[in-house]
Amino acid sequence: MTSAVLALPAAASVPRPVVVVAGTFGPAFFYKPLVDRLRADGRPVAVFPLTGLGTADIRVSARDLNRFADDFRAATGASRVDLVAHSQGGLVARRYLKNEGGAGEVANLVNLSTPHYGTVAADIADFFGGGDCLRIAACQQMKVGSDFLSSLNAGDDTVGAVRYTNLYTRFDALVRPIDNARMNDGATNVLVQSQCPYRVVVHLGMPFDGTVYSGVQDALQGRAIALDCSAA
């Protein structure tokens, strides 16, 4: 099993396990605050760091996520898991659901600032003279209009019986335009500032923000998203 943060509550009957799907350059330990919140809610948790820390082809990361989730389901005895995915991790999760059999293995996918329809920030390498995302496959795939995203978004955005929730922020400098963090076809899309107009949270802060986590809790419980604007 890929390196992970794993926590199994002692009770035999526990809430559905959660796989946290990391973002680009995000090691497992980076997501410890999110893991701790989920653990406090009684969830078994494992963190999947993206293949090559998010520099590999997203399709490769999705295949690796499939194996990781299978191992985690076997370890916990769960038939399905929930996914909480940050940034590029949401694209990896969606590829797993659509192309690697994950739609029958996942109950909820909660995305935090995922560029579902690409981001112009993927061209940032050009500012450093590298051009074409410094030849990093995943960066090329996150460009607006890429072949990868055209394939991922062909047909129904919300495959299977999975509940899809997207939480995103107006203050995101890496997902631009910010509405590209939304999904179609029945997904729940919540801009943090639509409910909490004075809440300032940036792209890297999404997994750690208390208000955002209140939305994660609602999504995992299948409730309407009602953000706690004063959450620490």
Order of alpha helices (4+ residues) and beta strands (2+ residues): beta-alpha-beta-alpha-beta-alpha-beta-alpha-alpha-beta-beta-alpha-alpha
